[in-house]
Amino acid sequence: MVRKFTYGSLEETKVSEHGEILKISHEKFDATVSTFGGQVLSWHPKPYSPIFWCSSNTPLDGSKAIRGGIPICWPWFGDFQGKGNHGFARNHAWLVKHIKFERDVVELVLVLFGTELSDAWPAGFKLVQTLRFSDTFSQEITYTNIGSDIQRFSHALHNYFQVSTPGQTIIPELKEVWFDDKISERQGCPPQELRNLEGPVDRIYHFDNTVTLIDKGLGRAIEISKFNAGQWIVWNPGEDLASTMSDIHPGGEQEFVCVEAGNTNWLEVEPEQSVSFGQQIKVYNL
Ligand SMILES: O=P(O)(O)OC[C@H]1O[C@@H](O)[C@H](O)[C@@H](O)[C@@H]1O
């Protein structure tokens, strides 16, 4: 179904019983969002080329988390009690609360709530996600603890950025930052500059400030700021690991770099309290 608005249109396509793909067309940008996972799949602010990468081999039918765009890792980052990587928010269908088309921006609000969605994390919760697509992009998620006990959670907005090739990209702000190296399992590593982001790389940097993904091949910079998130996670699997991952199309690891805005340590939330976290993304030519 296609709905027309003054400044653009929305095409809704049901892909399975688990969700729909929402295709937003606006004079200034295009974007795609999957209700399964509440996941941004693309954002294409004109005249730049598309900002996010999405695998051509990833199923969109709800059978597993979608590999691409911005998977939402919540209520935990990484593994937790052997209950799977990155929590369950990316594996459930979110509801569309509202969509608003304006002259310069499209705002989309999605909601996920429930109790006992995982044995490891059975508490009642509500997540409200506000996406604002424009010539910039912003994403904010508010978590409300609707249970009667204090809850802990961690999170990451797992951005898959489309790049010319990881070997042509750098993040200058991280060269003097301490990090945990997930590959060697060493924590608290002193700053060590990467020549480029060619994989395998899997690091958690402890840094609050804005970072810039410089892509010399595309001649483009992506500036990412975050709030209520103390870490940046930089990940690319490299060829050997990627070749074992059926949801990365052949050679796909040469097309993206993940720069994730996260909080990999637990945060605590009192009953009936809310906590928000999010990010803002800007693009410019070098
Ligand atoms: O395959 P998943 O669960 O989407 O995770 C992908 C990667 O996500 C990154 O955030 C982690 O640091 C990596 O260790 C992990 O491999």
The ligand as a Gaussian input file, in Angstrom:
#p B3LYP/6-31G(d) Opt

LIG

0 1
 O       26.610000     -11.603000      14.522000
 P       26.041000     -10.588000      15.485000
 O       25.397000     -11.201000      16.677000
 O       25.150000      -9.616000      14.800000
 O       27.283000      -9.767000      16.030000
 C       28.156000      -9.149000      15.157000
 C       29.291000      -8.474000      15.925000
 O       28.759000      -7.404000      16.667000
 C       29.746000      -6.581000      17.290000
 O       29.093000      -5.590000      18.009000
 C       30.565000      -7.397000      18.247000
 O       31.571000      -6.596000      18.834000
 C       31.164000      -8.597000      17.525000
 O       31.880000      -9.400000      18.454000
 C       30.061000      -9.392000      16.853000
 O       30.636000     -10.462000      16.136000

